[in-house]
Amino acid sequence: LYVLDGAGRRVPRGSLGELWIGGLGVARGYLNRPELTAERFVDDPFTPGGRMYRTGDVVRYREDGSLEYRGRTDFQVKLHGHRIELGEIEAVAAEHPAVVECAAVVREERLTLYWTGHSAEEADLLAHLAERLPTYMVPTRVVRLDELPHTPNKKVDRNALLSLPQDAPGLPAPAADGDLETLVAGAWRTVLGVPHIDPDRGFFEIGGSSMTALEAHKLITSELGRPFPLSALFQYPTVRKLAAHLGGTGAVTTRAERRRPADRSAGDEAVAVVGMACRLPGAPDIDTFWRNLRDGVESIRHFTLDELRAAGLPEELITDPDYVPAKGYVEGADLFDAAFFDYMPSEAELMGPQHRLFLETAWQALEHSGIVP
């Protein structure tokens, strides 16, 4: 059994991947379906002469070595720049004691979870999902039904769910109270494209996402004339709470009240401030990198058989005479500080190591140039 990423590489224990099955019991293919056979039955790169089958199941290895099923790649969608496994949302929702059956769909660029089961508050179910999923995977709406529609073969009929009428719009939300609430509510209306904002409903409950949170943060910062951390949008998710927080962090100034910029002197000349940072094999910083270039230091690391076995590589691969046990190795690639960059740990898990290193070196490059990030 192999758990592989989209590039066909084994994923670390605990990370999500697609389940592939190899070995002598793999069939030759589907009867009279050559295209599907070519897609699902491929050569096994880990076993010379072997074949393996692509199941389409999203799984991960638990610490005890068992496999945990998390959904299907058939239900993978891309939303606001993120690739989302609808099956993973459903698996987390099904862990709530009130949920008997559920299905997640995308409607009008927003995630909606339909579910059946015992009585439960919408906020309670949303809180359950928010604690266990990255922000961009938390549904905008959760809708309880008496029963989910099914196809003749007893599977959830997702097309039927998409054809269900949307909830009728309610009465206009209560008006915001005070200048700061008005400012925040106005920014939310702009980025979410809605006419009314309830000051007591959460940003992500009414259709916000990680992307629109960035837009709202930028707009509010511009109107305030002073910065505030992006994490405040997550800590204080309603208009009323965010306005109260911003009101308590310093005097409020609007764009019109800002001090005009200082005049530039006639003797000013154009300057360029260059900041550099890198994390490369054998070079944790830019100074070490230049020294390695100057001194001709070999930065490719050669691994022993014991190190390769400890990393979980198959014996037939590491003993293959054509296999070269050498690779560039970046120290500390697994030490990403998710909280520092305002990411949830579950979001950081889904990032590639290059993405995490890019964020770290971008911050270091700004610091190197003398700019406070």
Secondary structure, 3 states (H helix, E strand, C coil): CEEECCCCCECCCCCCEEEEEECCCCCCCCCCCHHHHHHHEEECCCCCCCEEEEEEEEEEECCCCCEEEEEEHHHEEEECCEEEEHHHHHHHHHCCCCEEEEEEEEECCEEEEEEEECCCCHHHHHHHHHHHCCHHHCCCEEEECCCCCECCCCCECHHHHHCCCCCCCCCCCCCCCCHHHHHHHHHHHHHHCCCCCCCCCECCCCCCCHHHHHHHHHHHHHHHCCCCCCHHHHHCCEHHHHHHHHHCCCCCCCHHHCCCCCCCCCCCCCCCCCCCCCCECCECCHHHHHHHHHHCCCCEEECCHHHHHHCCCCHHHHCCCCCCCEEECCCCCCCCCCHHHCCCHHHHHHCCHHHHHHHHHHHHHHHHCCCCC
